[in-house]
Amino acid sequence: MFHLRAKVTGGAKKNMRKKVFFGAVSDVDLRLMRVLTKVVECGSLSAAEAELGVGRSTISRQITDIETRLGMRLLHRERGRRGFQLTQHGQKAMVYIDQLLSATDEFVEGIATINENLVGTLDISMTDFTYSDERNPLTKVLRIFNQLAPNVAIHLKVGSPREIEKRLLERTTHLGILHRYTSFEELIYEPLYDEYSSVYAGESHHLIQQLRQTGKITVKEAQAHQLISREYREGSLQIGLKNRFKRGPVVLETEAVAALVKAGIYLGYLPDHYFDGREPDFFKVLPNTFSYKSTVHMAYHHTKVMSPHAEEFLKLMRAHAGRLPPG
């Protein structure tokens, strides 16, 4: 068991000031801390409901329980709103809570390493609309890995490249599948597969109507229309191509791009694999001029001690991507 000793001073409710946290950290304490961490990550109790699979009243009671256990007020509920703010004590406590939970996870993985048992949790983060690309070995490897290690719980999260790199740097995910637009020396990036993307227009967009009437459109005519931008920083290739168009709205998710394009309002870059016979009302715009190829990478923290199951998953990804480990 982990033994913590903390003294509470100032900023808490009067009935909490006299409490001092001594003794061992129990499984219940760890569970409550994970609930608190998820609530902070989601930003509100209502947003955390779906993630945790329990009602808001239960979550609220659990937050009260951990506050009582630690002897300090951690969250300040905003009146008339569903959100909250971390108190000053809460901000400081979260630093130690994150350290404790991370150490607990590493302990479990370390013991698994000694026992050489494929047990524990595997956390994977990926950018949206990457799993459906037939070049991406992820779904195939997941099936194989589940047969090899049925006792490993697999957690999948979707996020922007920026969010995934943040999780990797904080060591809250084992593996990221993302486009490499930046580079952190703490992370190892391995090429996984190539993705192909093009400018698309919806069936009712002016360019498509013009194409049907005249049989052609020019580069200049295409560039006169607004193109959707992404909320995260992209590579020089993507930026150079997009800067040739009139600037349209800025969105985060690929699905948001697809919805705006399908409405016939804007042009947008979308991965070609998404349209394999499924979306007949999307049309490529001058692919010989505007289409491009980019490399999707898998990334992981170079100092994070890999458990046997995480190492095994990496080996399978490399094998089915046709890649060898970095030398």
Buried (B, 14 or more C-beta within 10 A) or exposed (E): EEEBEEEBEEBBEEEBBEBEBEEEBEEEBBEBBBBBBBBBEBEBBEBBBEEBEBEBEBBBEBBBBBBBBBBBBBBEBEEEEEBBEBBBBBEBBBEEBBEBBBEBBBEBBEEBBEEEBBBBBBBBBBBBBBBBBEEBBBEEBBEBBEEEBEEBEBEBBBBBBBBBBBBBEEBBBBBBBBBBBBEBEEBBBBEBBEBBBBBBBBBEBBBBEBBEEEEEBEEEBBBEBBBBBBEBEBBEEBEEBBEEBEEBBEBBBBEBBBBBBBEBBBBBBBBBBBBEEEBEEBBBBBBEBBBBEBEBBBBBBEEBEBBBBBBBBBEBBBEBBEBEEEE
